[in-house]
Every structure is written in structure tokens, then in C-alpha cells.
Amino acid sequence: MCALFGGQRDVSLVRTINKELMCRIIDTNVLYYKLVLNDSATNVYEESVNQIYYTPMKIHAHIAREDPVFENNEVTQDYTVNTRFAFLRELLFERDLVCEVGDIIYWDNEYYEVDTVIENKYWTQKNPFTDVDINLDKEQYGHSVSIICDAHVTRRNRIETIEKRSGINQ
């Protein structure tokens, strides 16, 4: 027995509506800095003090920001803000962008370092790649909708960017 909803026609409708919602109605852009692993020097503990990032990509996002938490010590006052950035999977796929821990997101005049990447939001609660009801003769059901990045505010002096190398002539 096949599901009534969740087939590829329904997924196409959901994709179209989500894209219009994110790009034309919400229309909030962030700059996404991808970490360059090969050029970031590490110490004995495989930690990198000076991390290097590619030039940023502008991408649409839905943002949920928590209130800032202030921390006082004897000399200075510091604060942190935890924020959740939600991206449409199709928009990331179109830009050939994979979200990973350690990447930087620039929004509202602050830099956020990605702490966790969550990819478990599925249309009809079915992951088309791991669904146990999959049958090669039938239509594929389900759809991975979004990728969510939880991030915290980071210091500006940590950001060093380089031009992205590409084999494409523009």
C-alpha cells in the first residue's frame, strides 16, 4: 500500500512553496563562511588558533535568536548569544554548500560559529534515502527539507578569509 501524500509531485509543491517563502517573503540573508581545513594550521592537539575561511556566500535563512547572556569577570564583561539558523536544503545544494561545525555565519553585524548541524526535518517524516518501506518499483516518498545550524557569537579577530579557488571561468 502506498502513501496518499509524500510522493514526488507533493515534494515538488513543498519545495516551490518553501523556496518562495524563504526567498521572497522572509528574505533574510546571511553570509556563510566555509572553513578551509587544509590551510588552517593546527597545534599538537589538532586545534587551530588561526582559522582561515573562504570568501562568504550569501544565502537565505530563517533565524531564531535567544537573548544575550552576560558574563562578568574581574577585568571585562563578555556576552554570548545562541542562535539557530535554518536553511533550505535545496538552496544549500544549489550553492554546493555543506554546513559543518566550525563554519562562520555573519548576521546582524555579528559573527556566529556553528556548534551543531541538524538534518532531521523530513516531509511526511520519511527520509527518502533511509526509508525502510522503499521499493525500487515504486515512487520515492519523503523529502529532507532543511538543515539547521546552532551557533554562538564569536570574536571578530578570529575571521581570516581567502578567495575560493574554483576551476570555473566566470
N, C-alpha and C positions, 0 to 999 in steps of 0.2 A: 504494500500500500504506500502511495506517495503522499507527501505533504501537500496541502492545498496551496499554501503560500511559502515563499522562500526560494522559489526557482529563479532561474537567471533573468526572466522578464521582471520579476519583483525586485531583484537585486539591482537591475538597471534603473528602475524607478527610484529606489532608495539612493543610489549613487547620484543621480541627477538632482534630486531634492537636497541632499546633503551638500553637494558642491555649490548649488545656488545659495543655500543658507549661509555657508561659511564664506563664500567669496563676494556675495552681493548684499547680504543683509547684515550679518555680524561684521564682516570686513575689518577684522583686526589683524594687522600684520606684525610679525616678529622677525628678527634677524637670527638665523641659526648658524652658529659657528661650529664646524666639524673639526674635531681634534685630529691632528696629524701625528699618528703614533710613531712613525719611523724617524721623524725629525725632533721629537721630544726626548731629550737626554734624561736618563734615569740614574739613580744612585744605586748603592748596594742592595737596598730593599725594594728595588723596582718601583720607586716613587719618583715622580718627575716634579722638580721645583719650577722650572720654566717650561710651561707647556706652549706649544705652537698650534695655531688653528688656521684652517683655510679661510679665504675671504667669505663673508657671510652670504647666505641665501635668504631672500625674503620669502616668507611663507605664511599663509593664513592659519590662525589658531584660535581656539576658544580658551579663555584664561579664567582661572579661579584662584584669586589671591587671598591668603589669610592675612590677619592683622600682624604688624611687626611686633617682634619680641625684643625688648631692650635688655642688654646685659651690661652691668656696671662692674668695673674692676677699679683698682686703686688709682690708675692713671687716666684711662679713657672710658668712653661709653661706646659700645658697639651694639649693633642690632642685626637681626636676621629675619627674613620673610620667606616662608614656604609658599610655593606657588605651583599650581597644576596647569600644565599646558596640554591641550588636547588637539591633535592633528588628524585630518582625514588621511587614511592610508593611501587613497588614490593620489592625493596631492603630493605626498612624500614619494610615492612610486614614480610619478611623472618627473620629479626633480632628481631621481636616483639618489635619494637621501635615506640613510638608515640611522635612526636615533640610537645613541649609545650613551652609557654612563660616562660622564666626564666632558661631554659636549657643553657648549655655552649657548644660552638664548638671551638675546638683548630685547628688552621691552620696558617701556616707561622709564627710560633713562637709567636703567639698572641692568646688570649682567647676572644671569642665573646659571648655576652649574647643575646639570642634570644628575640626580641621585638615583632614580629608578626609572625604568621604561616598562610600561604595562601594555600588553597587547592581548586583551581577553574580552573585547566588546564585539560580539557577533550578532549579525542579523538572524533572527529566529533561533538564537542560541546554538547555532551549528557552525562549527569550523569546517569549511569545505575541504580542508587538507587532512583532517584527522577524524572526520565523522565516521562512526562505526557502521552506520547504515548505508555507506557508499556502495553503489553498484555500478560497475563500468557501463552497463547498458542503459542506465537511467540518467536523467538530468542531474547536475550537481546542485546541491542545496546549501544554503547558508552563505555568509559573507563576513569577512573581517572588516569592520567598519573603521575603527580608529586606533591610534597609538597615543598613549598618554605618558607624559614625562613629568615626574615630580622633581622639583628643583628648589634650590635655595639661593639667596643673594650671595654673590661672591665679590671679591675685591677687584677693582678696575685694573690694578697694576699687574694682574695675572694674565691679561689678554695680550698675546702677540699673534699677529696674523701674517700669512703669506698668501701669495696668489695661487689659486688652484691650478695645477698642471692638467692639461687636457690635450688630447690628440685631435680635437675638433677645431677646424678653422672657422672663425666667426666673422 
